[in-house]
Amino acid sequence: MREPILLTPGPLTTSLTTKTAMLSDWGSWDASFNTLTAGVCADLIAIAHAADTHVCVPLQGSGTFAVEAAIGNLVPRDGKLLVLVNGAYGKRMARAAEVIGRQIAIYETADDTPPNPAELAARLAADPAISHVGLIHCETSTGILNPLAEIAEVVCRAGRRLIVDAMSSFGALPIDAREIAFDALIASSNKCLEGVPGMGFVIARKTALLDCTGNSHSLAMDLHDQYQYMQKTGQWRFTPPTHVVAALRAALDQYLAEGGQPARLARYTANYRALVDGMQKLGLTLFLRPELQAPIIVTFHAPNHPDYDFKRFYEAVRARGFVLYPGKLTEVETFRVGCIGAIDGAEVGQAVAAVGDVLAELGWV
Ligand SMILES: *Cc1c(COP(=O)(O)O)cnc(C)c1O
């Protein structure tokens, strides 16, 4: 039996090449590992077209660690972060800021509604204490794509700074630092880059990062210090996730060979089309209006049957080799299916067929 295919927002299915890149041990002091880190960081900056303005600071841990570190460093202790919330990750960003003692404000819209740029402009005008705005680019709890370019323009015009959680979009959706002003863009190894989990990174505006001395609430999450130390020594401050970095190197090599961001987006878009077309034929419907839905992770309404139970659904589809993802909405019963990972339209087609078999077997159609 092959391994199950993960139709999730990460950790996700990685290629054999990426997995086998982890079969070596690396010394954290060794020049070959320092070269590996430097090359990975250079490639990550290039993906955002940010080489002239920004630096990449990698950080051990999952994506949330990097979000918390970005806020703790870039938002000064007397700063105030306005978070645009339309799902769980927006809430998490606000919570992280609160836990580390930053002042926050929240502009919340419904799960299926992007923030309105004009409303944001009004809120910024009304509260001069707001120094930074936090945005989730693709809100993974539904898959909604928030209007990054429009928001960035409003924030820039108001003279405030933008922090973007691009965790589930980085590498697949275009983000160009030459056109979109941000102080920090945060992502991780294990989503659209198709690496394994264990490393986040912050693409930080160099001038803003260099201004951050003494801001950090935490020793381990001090990005400014991590950056300075890496500049001086080529090394991570504390034990690096060596195998994760090696896997990410391999994943980035495959990313570049595939054709970079446009090719990744094209493959995910094809996965998305195969998924949505197939599921709609089975009678399953999208939670979001299609024009708001990113081709990253898709929220479906649960089958409309009184016996529906996600756990049973999940187990039956799992037994056929595919891992689905639960919904994250409180008001409506939904489930999610990822379009990302080292998979293509054929595998998505097999997943849809498995879902169809399960619905028929359980009598939920
Ligand atoms: C995955 C993800 C994160 C980070 O989650 P971790 O579980 O810490 O890796 C943050 N924001 C978004 C939008 C995500 O999709």
The ligand as an ORCA input file, in Angstrom:
! r2SCAN-3c Opt
* xyz 0 1
  C      -0.475     27.013      8.610
  C      -0.738     28.434      8.903
  C      -0.122     29.092      9.986
  C       0.853     28.424     10.918
  O       0.357     27.337     11.528
  P       1.351     26.319     12.255
  O       0.429     25.250     12.705
  O       2.019     27.033     13.349
  O       2.336     25.889     11.215
  C      -0.363     30.432     10.165
  N      -1.178     31.107      9.340
  C      -1.779     30.518      8.299
  C      -2.656     31.354      7.416
  C      -1.592     29.157      8.051
  O      -2.199     28.585      7.005
*
